[in-house]
C-alpha cells in the first residue's frame, strides 16, 4: 500500500491537485527511569486532493526523519490514500483510510475497525490511530444512512507489550479472512442512533500455548453486534454505546479463548459554557457464560471503569484538555493532559504527557514503561 500511496500522490500532482500540509518537530521523553528521550524528529506531511466531476482523489503522506530507541531513519508513510466516487445518494471510497464507529468519547465498544497505537498516544489522532486498507460505501436515504465496510487485510493494535519467546501469528491474507460489516444510522425526534454489525478479528492480542511448549500471540475471530445513541437536553448531551462480542468460545469452556461478553458505555456531556465542556462516562464489561476455573488469567467476570474528558479553551489563544480513565478493581489509571497554544497563525505548540499507572499486572500498569512527556511544534500551511 506504500506504493499505492506514492502512485496516488504522483497522479494528483500530475492532475494539478491542491495541497496542504504541515511541518512538525516533536520530542518525546520517557517518564520512567532513566528518563531519556524515546523519540526525536521532524515530519513533513503533504495532503493532496483533486476533484474530477464526481470523483475525488486524496492522499496524505508523512515524511518522517526521526531518532528513537530502535534507531534512526527517514521514512515515508501513507497516512491515507483513497479515491471517492460520488453518485446522487451513494459514496464509495476505496483505499487506505480511517474508519471510525461509535458515538462516545475515547472508549468505543463498536469501534473495531481502525487499530490503535498505544505506544504513540500524543496530541493528534492520526499519530495513535492506524488507517486501514478498505472499501467503504455510504448510502443516504432521507435522514438515514447505511454504511458497508470491507477490510481485506487485518491490522492489529500496537500495545507495546512484549512477551519473551512468544511469536505473533496474524490471520493469513486470503478472502476467507476478509473483515466486513455494516452500520445503519438514523435520527428520530432529536434522538440520533445507529445499529452495527462487524465480523472480523480481535484487535487485541490473545496469548495461548502452542504444541512445542512455547507461546503464540493470536487474534481470534469475533462478531460484534453494536448500538449507540445521543440525545441533547439543553446544555447536556446523553450518550450511550454498547456491543455484544460473540467469540469462538460460545460455551465458555476454553480457557485460552475469550468468552462472549457485553461491553457498554453510558455518558453525560455537559457544555458549562462556550469555553468549558466535560464528558463523564461509566464503562462496564460483563463476561457471559462464566465458568470458574476455565477462564483466562486476565479475564474478569465484571470489570468497571470511568473516564472523564475535560476541555477548557480560550478562542484564538490556548486550550487545555485532560483525558482520564480509571479502572475500579485494580485502581490503575491512564492520564493524557494536553496543553495547546496558538503561537501565531498556523503555528501551534503542544505540550502533554501520557501516564500509565497501577499494579504491575493491571491493564494500565503493564503499560507503565510507555509513559512519557511530549513537546510538539507544528506549522500548518
N, C-alpha and C positions, 0 to 999 in steps of 0.2 A: 504493500500500500504506500510505502515511501515513494516508490517510483511513480505511482498514480498521482500522488500529491504534486510532485515536481512537474509531471506532464500537464496537469490541470493548470498549475501556476503559469507555465510557459504558454499554454494555449490562451489564457486570459490576457497575458501581456501582448501576444500577437494580435488579439482581437481589440486591443486598446482599452482594457478594463481599468476601472477606477481602483485606487489602492489607498489604504490607510494602514496604520500600524503604531508601533511604539518601540522605544529603546528603554531597556531596564537594566539597572545594576542591582544585584542582590547579594546579601551576605547573611549566612545562617551560622549561628554559634550554638554549640551544644550546651544544655543546662545541666549536664551530668558530667562529673569528673572524668577526664582532665579539662573540660570546658574549652576545648579547641574549636576552631571553625570547621564545620562539616561541609560547607559549600560556599564558594565564592565564584561570582561570574557575572556575565552580562548577556543580554538577549536582545536580538532584533526580531520583531515579529512583523511580517507583512501580510496584510489582509487584502486580497484582490477579488473584485467581483465585476461581473459583466452580465447585462441582460440583453437577450436577443428575442424579442417578441415574448412568447410565453415560456421561455427557457432562461433560467438564472444559473450562472456559474459562480462558485465561491471557493476560495482556497485560503487557508490560514496556515502559514508556515513559520516555525521558530528556528532561528539560527542561534544556537547556544554556544558560548565559549565559557567553560567553567573548570574550576578545580575543586575536587571533592575527595572524600576518603578513598574512593575507588580509583582515583587518578585524575588526570587532566585530559581535556579534549575539546574538539569542535564538532558539533553535531547538527544535523538537520532533522527536524521533527515536524511532520504534518499534523497540526492540531485538528484541523478539519479540511476536507476536500470533497465537495459534492456538487451534483447537478440537480436542480429542481425543475420539474415540469409542471406547469400550471394549466388547468382547464377551468371551466366555469364553476365547478363545485368540488374539484379534486386537485390536490397537490401530491406529487410523487417526488421524493428526494432519495437519491442513490449516492452512496459514497461514505467516507469517514465523517462521522457526526456525533454530536451529543444527543442522547435521547433520555429525557428526564420524565419520570412519572411520579405522582404524589402531590399532595397539597399542603402538608405540614412542613415545618422548618427543621432542617438538619437531620431529623430521623424520619425516614420514609419507608415503611414496610413494603409498599408496592413498587419501589424504585429498584428493580433488579436487573436492569439492562446495562447501564453505564457504571463501570467499576470505579472504585476509589483508590487513590494512592495515599495511604495513611502515613507514609514516611515523608510526605511533602506538603502537608497542610499549611497553607500560608493565607495571604490576603485575598487571592483571586481564585475563583472556582476552577478555571482551566488548569491551574497548577496541581490540583489534587483530584480532579476527575479525569478519567481516561476515555477519550472518544472511541467509538466502535465502528467497524465497517458494517453498514446496514442499508436496508431499503425500507423507507417509511412512507406509507400512503395515508393521507388525511382526506376524508370525505365529509363535506359540510352540508347539512340539510336543516333548514330552519334555525333554531337556537341550539342544535345538537351537532355532534361530530362523531365520526368513527375513525379510529387510528389503528392501522395494521402495521406491524413491525416484524422484519425478518433479519436475523443476525447470523450469518453463515459461520463466523469464526469466533470461538469463545475466548474471552479475555478476562482473567480473574482480578480480584482485588490485590493490591500490593500491601501486605501487612507489616513487612519489616521484621517479622519473627522468623528466626532460623532454628531449625531442629537438626542438630548434628546427625549426619548419616542418613537423613530422610531424603527421599527422591520424589520430586513433584511430577505427577503424571497428569497432563492436560487431556481433555477429550480429543479424540482423533478428528482431524479436519475432513469430514465426509458428510454427504447430505443427510444421513441418518442423525447426525448430531447438530444440525441446524437448530437455532432457537427461534421461536416465533410467539407472537402474542397479539392481543387486540385490546383496545380500550374505548368504551363508549362514554362520552361526556355530554352533559346537558345542564339546563337550568330550569327551575320551576318556582315561581313566586319568590324570587330572591335567593333560593337555595341552589347553589352550584354543586354538582356532584359528578362522579364518574364510577364506572364499574370496569374492572380489568381482569384479564387472564394472561398468564405468562407461562410458557413451557420451555425450560432451559436447564441450566446447571447452576449450582450454588456458587456465588461469587466468593464466599468464604471457604477456606480450606478445611478438610477433614483428614486427620491423621489415623491411619489404620496399619496393623501389622501385615507384612507380606509373607509369602511362603518360605523365604530364605531367612526368616528371623529378623529382618530389618523393618523399617518403617516407610510407608508410602503416603505422600500427601496427594489427596484426590479432591475432585469437585463433583459430588454426586448429582444425578438428575433430580429435578423437583418441578412441581407445578404450583403456581401461585394464583389464588383467587382473591382479588382485591377490590376495595371500595374506598372512596374518600368524599368529603363534603366540606363546604364552608358556608357560613350564614352571618351576615352583618347585622348588628343590633347597635345603632348609634356609634359610639366610639369603640365598640368591641366587635371582634370577629370570632365566632365559634368555629373551630375546625376539628375534623376527625379523619383518621385514616387507619385502615386495618387490612390484614391479609391472612388467609389460611394457607399454610405451606404444606402441601401433600408431598411427602418424601417417599423414597423407595422402601422404607421400613414401615409399611402401613399398619402392621400389627404391633409394632413397638417391641420386638423381641431380639433385634440385632443391636448389640452394644456399640458397634462400630459405624452405625448409620443413624443420623438424626431421626427422631420420631416426628410424626406430623405435629405441627404446632400453630398456635394463633398468636399473631403479633399486632398490637394496635396502639394508636396514639390518640389522646384527647387533648385539645389545646384551646387556650384562650388568649387572643391577641388584643392588646389594649393600646390605642393611639391616644396617649395622655395629652399630646399637643402636636403641632406640626413638626416639632423637633424631637420629641421623645416617644418611643414605642417600646413595648415589652411583650414578649411571647412566652408564656409558661405552658409547658407540656408535661403530661403524665404518660408514661410508657409502660406497657406490660407485655411480657412474653409468657405464654402458657403452653407447656408441652402436653400434648394429648397422648392417650394410650400409655400412660406411665406405668412401668413395671420395676419395682425396686430390685436392684441387683443386676439389671440388664441395661442400665443407662451408661452413656459415655461419661468420661471423667469430668468434663466441664459442662454437662447438661443439667440444668436446674429445672425442677417441675414448674415453678413460678418465679420469674425474675421481674423486678420492677425498678424503674428509674425515672428521673425527672430531668428536664432540660429547660434552660432559660436563655432566651436570646434578647439582649438589651441593646438598644441603639439610641444614641443621642447625637444630634448633628446640628451644626451651625452652617446654614446655607452659604456656600462660596468660600468657606474657611476650613473647617475641620469636622471630623466625625469620629466618634468613639463607639466601638461595638464590642460586646462581650458575649461569647457563646460558651455555654457550660452544660455539661452532662454529668449526672451523679447517679451511681448505682447503689440502691439501698442495702442490699445484702452484704456486699463486700466493703462498702464505704469507699470504693475507688471512684475517681472522677477525672474529667477532661476539661481543660480551660483553653479558650482561644480569645485573648484580648487583642484587638486591632485598633490602632490609632492612625487615622488618615488625615494628612494636612495638605491642602492645595497651596503649594508654594507660589505658583504662577499659573497662567493659562496653559493647560495641557501638562503641567508638571505636578505630580503627586508624590508625597513621601509616605511610606507605610512603615509603621513600627509595631511589632507584636511578638507574640510567643505562643507556642503550642506546649501545653503542660499535661503530662500523663502521670497520675499519682494513684497509689493504692497498694494493697498487699501484692506480693510477688506473683502469685498465681491468679490474680483477678484480671478481668478483661483489659482494663486500662493500666494496671500495674505491670503487665507483661510488655507494655509499650513504653515503659519509663525511659529507657535509653534513647528513645526517639524525641524526647523533649528538647526544645531548642527555642532560641530567640531569633528573630529575623528583622532585617532592615532592607527596604527596597525603595529605590528612587526610579520613577517612571516618567518618561516624556512621551506623550501621545501626539500623533500627527495625522 
